């Protein structure tokens, strides 16, 4: 059975959203089976001035030292809307990596997932990198926003181009 590109894209976004939020499929399924009569109305708390101050410091926090990228293998990613980033992986450390984003280096630590996606996070800054075989995505977990989407390694892109030319 062949699925439409729109359905595939929607399913991919759902998978990435689930990975990013740390939800399991069973939690989503249990929410879907809850009857409308048992759902209570949730009241959102008003943001405080302290919360607004924290949001301003999300990407300007320079108190964290930059990671050492010597002897690291780098992979450049080109993303939608002209965004780009570089990942640095040290051959002896598969639990963390360094990421160059907007001319600054950040250390990201691996977070285990049940889906098999590679998820790295910097809780202090609020950055989350999710990488699946076909693409990567950078999220701001504090603001709940995508910073970069449809990120593809330039190495993979060059291989796809050469495969197309051979055929």
PyMOL commands that set and color helices and strands:
alter all, ss='L'
color gray80, all
select helices_A, chain A and resi 5-21+25-32+36-38+49-56+80-82+154-166
alter helices_A, ss='H'
color red, helices_A
select strands_A, chain A and resi 72-78+84-90+93-101+104-111+118-122+127-132+135-140+145-153
alter strands_A, ss='S'
color yellow, strands_A
deselect
rebuild
show_as cartoon
